[in-house]
């Protein structure tokens, strides 16, 4: 929840999860500033119901990492996968009182190699690139871990049907 012009403004309960990875399936994880030990991919809420999913994904990548998801050689892919899950109790205060579920749309962002990113200190304190299995193990969110585990099916490693 935020204040805007003196009025309460709640987060919209639709968000994106963007798994940033390399062609050899190294995955970028970020540690949340408000929850030490909580590692995740890029996440963030839509600004409202009319904001397109792809716009939200690109905006969140830029805000949280400084990377431009719309500029080659980065390739942003909508996996057309949505997860609906209960909002963690410690974060429900950010949403309107009746809201207890969030809908999350999953994207992949392939970058050529591990890149140093510019973290937003208010949101994240650390970053790491890990092989996909290790990254999945480190994700606190089950939907994030599952998305990382889908990488080999969504983006086969080089040498396995890709050149």
N, C-alpha and C positions, 0 to 999 in steps of 0.2 A: 504494500500500500504506500502511496505517496500523496503528498498534498499538492494541489494545483489550483492556484487562485483561492486558497482557503478551503477547497472541497477535497474530500477523500477521493483518490483515484486508485482503483484496484487493478491488479494485473489481469490480463485477459487469459483465460484458461486454455489457450492453444499455444503450443510452443514447438520449436524445432530442436532436433538433435543432429549435429553435423559431425560425422566421423571424418577427421582429417587424417589422410594416410598417403603413403608413397606407393609406387607400383610394386615394390617388394614387400608391401604390407606392414610397414612400420607405422605406428599410430601415435598421434600427438594426444597427450592427456594433460589436463590443467588441474591444479589443486585449488579448491575454493578458498577464498580468503575468510569466509564466514564459517567454515567447517574444516579445520585442519584434518588432513588424512582423507578427505573426500575428493577423489580423483574422478574426472569426467572429461568427456568430449565437449565441444562447444554446444551450449544450450541457450535458449532464450525465448521469451514470449513474443507473440505477434503484438504489434502496437494496437490492434483492434481487429474485429472480425473481417474487415475488408482488405487488410494487408495480404498480398499474395504470399504463399508459403516460400517461394524462391526468394522473394525480396527479404523476408524475415531471415532466411538462412544466410544470405549474403551480408546483410546488415550485422547480424550477430557475429559472424566470422570476423568482419572488419573491426567491430567494437572490442571483441575479446582477444584478438590476436594481431590486428593490424594488417592481416593478409587480405588481398583483393580476390574474392572468390569468382568475380566476373571477368578476370583478366587472365588470358593464357600465359603460362602453360597450365595454370590451375584449371581443373575440370569439376564443376559442381553438378552432381547428379541427384535427382529426386528419386529415391528408392520406391516411392509410392507405397510406403509402409507407414501405418499409423498405429500407435499404441495408446490405449486409454488406461490410466492408472490413478490410484488415489494419491493426492498431494500429501507429501510428508507433513505430519502434524506440526512440526516446528516451522513450516513455511506457509501454513494456511492463513495466517494473519495478513499476508500480502494480497489475498483474494477476497472477493465479496463473501459475506458470512455464509451463504448457502452453497458456495462452491467447494466441492471436496474432490473432484476429479479433473484431470488435465488430459487433453488430447495432444499427443506429440507426433510430429511428422519427421521422418528420418531421411537424411541426405548424406551423401558421401562427397568429400572434396579431395580429389587426388592432386598431389603436388609432386614435382619431379624427384625431390630428395628432402630429407629432414631439414627444416628451416628454423632459424631462431625467430621467435615471434615476440611482438611487443605486447606484454600483458597489461591489462587494466588492473592496477594495484587494488582498486576497491573490490574487484571481483575475484582475482586469482593471485596466488603468491609464488607458484612454481609451475614449471612445465617439464615434460619429459617425452622422449620418443622411445617407444618400446615395440618389440615384435608383437604381432597381433594377439597371440595367445596370452602373453604376459600382460598386455594392455587390458584384455578382457578380465583377467583375474584381479587387476587393480581397480577396475570401475566399481564404485559403490552401488550405482543404480543398476538394477537387473535389466532394464530395457537398454541401457547403454552397453552393458556387457554382451547382451544378445546381438545388438547391432554390430559390434566389433567381431563377434564370432561368425557373422554372415559375410565378412569381407572376402574370404576365399571364393565364395559362390558368386558374389557380386563383382569381384575384381580379381580374376584368377592371377596368381603370381606369374611374373615373366617366365617364359619357358614352358608354361602349361597352357598352350593354346593361344598365347598372345605373343606379339613380337614388339 
